[in-house]
Amino acid sequence: DNLQLYLSFCTQLTTGLGTFDVYGEVGSIENADNILELGGSYGVDIFGLQSIISATVNDSSEYSAQIKSSYLVYTNDQFNVLIGGVLGQTFETSDDYTYKLGYARIATGGDLQLFAQLNYLNSDTLAGTDGDWKATTDFGVALSF
């Protein structure tokens, strides 16, 4: 397992037609080069099902596109539970790949959230899951302001 650390910044414009995001991310992956990534997305919320289409480019001119949907299963002042899925594809990499991800996330409420997320990933990368579903976990802090 490799340790990965990411720092993201995002700005968002919400309209009656949906939500537009532009974001940047700096990442550090153990035993690898640091990465810089810029992206944009468009999202809509229909009856509580949030769906987002996004595209990103990194400092090596590698691209990715994905479709993501999530649903807030439970929420109160203390915590919320979210389930979702992602389908994505990379382009212009040394080994382009597709990936599918299903997840469940629990997070504290408020502008500063602590979260834990259980993922099930299926990826056809060279070091991927070889067509099998693999469980991973994410833990972190999310700040909204």
Secondary structure, DSSP 4 states (H G I P E B T S, - for coil): ---EEEEEEEEEEEETTEEEEEEEEEEEETTS--EEEEEEEEEEEETTEEEEEEEEEETTS-EEEEEEEEEEEEE-SSEEEEEEEEEEEEESSTT--EEEEEEEEEEESSSEEEEEEEEEEEE-STTS-TTS-EEEEEEEEEE--
